[in-house]
Amino acid sequence: MKRKVFVSGCYDMLHSGHVAFFEEAASYGDLYVGLGSDQTILELKGRKTVNSECERLYMVKAIRYVKDAWINSGSGIMDFEKEVRELKPDIFFVNSDGYTPGKEAFCRELGIKLIVSKRVPGEGLPARSTTALRQECRIPYRVELCGGWLDQPDVNALAAGPVVVMSIEPTIEFNDRSGLATSSRKKAIELWQAQIPPGNREELAKVLFCVENPPGTEHISGSQDQLGILLPGVNKLNYDNGSWPVSIESITDDETLSFISDHLYLIQLPQRKADFDVFADTDINAVSAGKLADATERCWAAIQARDVERWGKATTNCFEAQLEMFPAMLTSDVQAAIEQYRALACGWKLTGCGGGGYLILISKVPIPNAIKVVPCDSRF
């Protein structure tokens, strides 16, 4: 009897990369495909699908490598749980972008073997991804490397300090509400469509900041988001009692950006719950704000010195200081992911300040199945 193989995904804008993925998965046994519903994709990606779930299901079922397919009944990253428990597959097959610690734990619970795709294109064909097909939009994402919350006046009024941010290319379609300035990026796309217009980048960031924070906004989107998207390379934004940095230090040389990229890994975490409140039990105080500022200064110095150990320690210290002020950031999912990678990584924190999204790992050794990012340099 052939083994059962399960894969899950969106499979919108169907292309040869999807077919190659199905072919590779089917090499292990009979292939069953669970598709995310239109509503699930909207919740995860913050956009509507190009093709409806009915169209996507019709196309996937027509592929000869697929034994059967359906629309998953659940929601979120783990929308397939009910169907997998019923199917009882032998193998759960994922690509590197789709790997999460939660999926691994789920497979372990059910005795399913988790296999990560090698992403080999069909013979004579180019590598394809849905994100690549959307590359007409070149507006970057932003990853906060250290210091998040110091761009908020109620924090930097207690202790002046920096936030270190890096602009990253949209090589994959990161999940919505993931701590990578996705809401600011959406506003940038509304303003400028496919790419950032010519002009002074800091002034453009001020425009984006005002658009995203109209009068009466309750929780201000910190300016690290807009500056992190618009300024190339890695930037140290120095805050002192205000919403906008008093000065900015930038690094755009290829060697330093390559160093960061070589040792920076992202692990996908479950999406934030709808009722999640990062401000629960907040304790903003001068001592913790000072620790955060000190850790970020050390992070910047370690990156300049290209010292992975010091960078990792400063990153963890940053996260610890953030948690002293905003303990709700540390959810059970975040804690479980940290424990899983503690022995491999030199340091860790979240991509943003909302308690979910992606876990940043700083490591000397490759992290299995992690997502790699590509920094935007001065040429983008």
N, C-alpha and C positions, 0 to 999 in steps of 0.2 A: 504494500500500500504506500503510495507516494506521500511525502510529508506535506503538511499545509504551511504555506508561507503567507504572512499578512503584511501589507503596507498601508500607510495612511497618508493623506495629503490633500492639497487643494486641486492640483492638476488643471489649473486655469491656463488659457493660452497654450494648449497642448502642443508640444514640440518634440524633436528627436531625442532630447535629453530625457524626457519622461519615458519614452519608449525604451531607450537603452536601460533606464533604471528598472523598468518592468522586466525586461529581458534578463538582466542580471539577477533580479529577485526570483524569477521563474526557474532559473538554473538550479535552485535548491528544492523545488517541488511545485505543487499546484498553488497558483497565486490568487489571493483574494485581496481586493482593494476597498478600503473604506475612505470615502471622500468627505471632506468637511462641508457642512451645509453653507448656503449663502450667508446665513446669519452668523455662523461661527467665524467665517472669513472676515466679515464686517467687524466683529468684535475683536478679533486678533490683529488684523492688519489696518483697521480703520478705513477701509475702502470697500466698494462693491466689486464683485467679480466681473470680469469681462463677459464670461459665459455663465449662464445660470446653472444651478445644480443639476437640473434635468438634462441640459446639453452636455455638461461635463460627464455625467454618468453614462449617457448614450455613447460618447466617444471612447471612454475608458473601457466599457464593456465590449466595444468593437475591436479592441486590440487583441491579437491572437495569443499573446502571452498570459492574458488574464482569464482565470477560471470563472470568477464571479466578482461583482462589485455592487456597492450600495452606498447610500448616504448615511453617515454616522448619526446616531440619534442624540448624542451628548453635545456638550459645548466645551470651548476652550481647547488647550493643547491636548488634553486627554479625552477628547470627544468620542473615542472609539471603545471605551472600557466595556460597555454592555455587549457590543458585538464580538469583541475578542473573547470575553468570558464564554460566550455561546459557541463561537467557532472552535475554541481550543486549538490554536495553531501550534505547530512545533517551532516556528521561527517568526520573529518580528524583525523585519528588514527596514532599515532607516538610512537616510543619507546623513552626512556629517552635520548639515545645518538643522536637521530634524532630531538629532540626539538630545535627550535631556536626562538628568539623573532620575526624574520621576518615571520615565519610561523604563529605565533600567531596573528600578525597584519594582515596578509593576510586573515586568517579565520574570524577575527573580521570584516574586510571590506566586506566580502561576506556573513556574517551571518551563518558561519559554526561552529559547535561545535568542539573544539579541545580536544581530549582525549589522555592521555599518558598511554601506556601499563604498566601493572603490571609485565610483563615478567615472566609469570608462565609456567614452562615446562609441557609437556604432562605427564599424570599420569604414575608414575614409570620410567620416563625418566630423564636423567641428564640435567641440564641447558646447552644450547649450544649457541655459537656465532661464527661468521666467524673469528673474531680475535683469539678466543681460538684455532680454527683449524689451525691457522698460528703460533701458539706459539712455533714452533720449532725455530723461530728466537727470541732470547732473548735480542737483542740489545735495550737498553732503548731509550726513548725520554728525552728531557731536558726542564724544565720549568724555566724561568727567573723570580725570585720573586721580584727582585729590582735591580736597577742600570744599566740596559741595556743602551748602548752607551759608558759607561766608559771603556769598553774594546777596544775602538777605540783610537789610539794614538792622533788624532787631538782633542779629548775630554779630555783624561786623562793628556795630556800635560798642559792643562789649570788648572786642579784641580785633584790631585791624589785622587783615591777613589775606592771603591769595587763594584763588581757585585755579587749578591747572586743568586745562581742557585741550582736546585735540580734535580737529576736523577729520572725519573719515569718509572714504568714498562709499557710495551706495552699492557695494558689491553683492549684498544680499538685501532682501526686503525685511528689515527688522520689524518685530512685532510692535504694534501700537502700545502706548503707555509703558514703554520699556526702559525709561531712564536715558534714552539716547536723543533727547530733544525732538521727539517725533511731532509734538504739537507745534513747536516753533517751525519745524521743517514744513509742515502742512501750510502754515501761514505764509512762509516764504514761497511755496509753490503757487499759492493763490495770488501773491503779489507779482511774481516774476516767471511763472510757468516752468520752463525747462532748465534755466540756468541763471546764475547770479549776474546781474547787469554790471557793466563797467562803472567804476566809481570808487570812492574811498570806502573801504570795507567797514571801518568803524562807524562811519556815518550811516551806511546802509543798515548796520546792526541796530543803530538807534531808531531808525524807521521801523524795523521789524519789532523792536521792543515796544514801541508805542502802539503798533497795530495789535500786538498780542495782549497788551495791558491797557485797555481803554479806561477812562475815569470810572471809578467805582469798583474796579476789580478787587475781589476779596483777597485772593492769594496771588501775589505777584509772581509771574514767571521770571525767575532771576536772569539777569543779563548775561550770565555765563552761557545760557542756552543760545541766544542770538549771536553772541560773539564767537562761541564755539563752532557754530555752523559756518560763519562767514569769514573768520580769520584762518588762513592756511597754516598748516603745521601744528605745532604744540605751543600753547600760549599760557603765560602766567598772568592772571588778572588780579591786580592788587587792589583790594577794597579797604575803605576806611570811612565808616559812618555814612554809607550811601548805597544807592542801587546801582551806580555805575562805577567801574574801577577808576582809581585816581591815576593809574599808570598800567601799561601793558608791556610785558617782555615776551619776545617771540623767538622760536627756533624753527627754522625751515630747512636746515641742511639735510641732505639725503642720509648721511651716516647716522645722525641721531634719530631720525625718523625710522630708519631701518632697525636700529637697536630697540626702539620701543616696540615696533611691530614684531620683532623676533621673539620677544619675551612677554608679550601681552596676549592673553587668551580670554575668551568669553564662553561662559556656560549658560545655556538657556534655562531660565527658571519658569515656573508656572505663572500665568497672568495674574495680576493683582485682582483680588476679589472686588466686586462692585461696591461693597460697603466698607472697603478698607480705608482707614483714617490714619495717615502717617503722623498726624498731630496729636493723637491720643497719648496722654501721659507725658507731654512735652515738658522738658526742664532745661530751658535755655539759660545758661549761666556763664559768667566770665571765665571761670577756670576751664570748663570744657571747650569754650570757644578758643581760649589760648592754646590748649592742647592741639586743637584742629589746625590752627594757624602754624604752630611749630612743626607738626607732622607734614604739612604741605610744603613749607620751606625746605624741609629735609628731602622730600620727594623730588622737588625741582633740582636740588643740588645733586642728588643721586643720579637723576636722568642725565644731567650735564656731564657727570663723571662716568656715566655708563656703568654704574655699579648696581647689579641686579639685586644683591642681598640687601643693600641699604634702601633701594627703591621699594622692595617688597615689604621690609619692616615699616617704612614710613607709610605705605599704603594701608597696612593693617592698623597702625596707630591712628590714621585718619578715620578709618571705619569705627574704631573703638570710641573715638571722641564724638563722632556723629551719633553713635548709639547712646552715649551718656545724655545727649540732649533730646534725641528722638528715638527712644527705645522701640517704638512700634515698627521701625525699619527691619528689625530682626524677626522675621517670621520663621515658622517651623521649616518651611521649604528652604529658606536661605541657610538656616543652621545646618540642615542635613547636607546641603551641597558643600558647605565649608568643611564639614567633617570628612566628607568623601575625598576631598582634594588636599586636606591639610598636610599630609606627608609629602606631597609632590611640589606644592607651591611655596614661594618665599613670602607671599603676601596676598591679601584679598580685600575686596570691598564690592559694593554694588555699583552698577553703571550710573544709577541715579539715586535719588533720595526717597523713593516711593515704596520700598519694601519688596520689589519684584523686578522682573525684566531679565537682566543678565548678571551673572556673577563675574567680576573681573578677577583673574588670577595672574599674578606675576611669577614667572617660573624660569629657572635655568634649563629645565628639561621639557621636551614636548608634552603637552597635556592631551591625552587620547580623546578624540572625537570633539575637541573644542573648536570654536569658531575663531578664525583669524580675521583681523581688520587691516585695511590698507589706508595709511594716513594720506590726507590730501596735502600736497606740497604747494609751493607758490605758483605752479603752472596751471592749476585747475580753473 
